[in-house]
Amino acid sequence: MTSSCPVCDGMIRGGVLCKQHRRELADALRGLVNGMYVLGEMSLRRVRIGGSQGHANPAFAPSPISESDQDLYEQVEDVLQEAAATIGYWDHPDMAGLLRGLLLRLDRLCSHPECGTTFKRVTRAGLRVEERTTPPEERIIYGRCLNPVCLREMSGSVGQREATCRYCGSTWAVSAIRAARRERYRSDPVDGRTRADRTLHMTPAEAAVWLRRRTNIPVTRKQVSDWIRRDRLPSSEHLEGGRWSFNPVELLDSAERAA
């Protein structure tokens, strides 16, 4: 008799993680090895990711630490300490040792009665650290938040399965966010055009710029031309003056596959 995976079956307790979720847990822990190091350096202001965090106030000396980064570091540390405690692992001198020890004890983590909860908390923590430590220019724009009250733009790293909105805090599957974006382009006007004309009339270079602005994926003119030549954009039609008629959904699909 095989044990059920608590993540696949929605179990609160018990079971054993399946191969897929075991792999995802291991990947999250490996990612945190570097991510927590970078986040620690950010909290001490030794490393800076992204743009300005605000303007200095001449009346006060700057804080020696970044409080928001330090708070996230401590929250993730608590998650990892609790994961270690569930399997009776106490001897870890520092963060790097804690993560190495958890990876060495992966079998116990994946078969403990609390493995489902551990998986959800550790993978969610890994996503938060990855989002915080990824430079803005390397983040992929997935689409808008699916919370109807929010609808803000959501972004993250290449390969993420879930993303958390920075504004409302809700978490969504990246596949669902992208599917909603495709559906929006199927049913809504494109760049001010009417509903009856859901195509983009532009050159391959302009199509590459359109994609970069909407996805932050570094698409080039050559890539768009290659997609046309290889029939990756079956709805595209050649127009006059080097311009083409593009289906925006096909462009998005091709860019996401290339990312």
Secondary structure, DSSP 8 states (H G I E B T S, - for coil): -----HHHHT-SS-----HHHHHHHHHHHHHHHHHHHHHHHHHTTSS--SS------TTS---SS-HHHHHHHHHHHHHHHHHHHHTT-----SHHHHHHHHHHTHHHHHHSTTHHHHHHHHHHHHHHHHHHHS-GGG-EEEEE-S-TTT--EEEE-TT-SEEE-TTT--EEEHHHHHHHHHHHHHHS-STT--TT---EEE-HHHHHHHHHHHH-----HHHHHHHHHTTSSTT-EE-GGG-EEE-HHHHHHHHHHH-
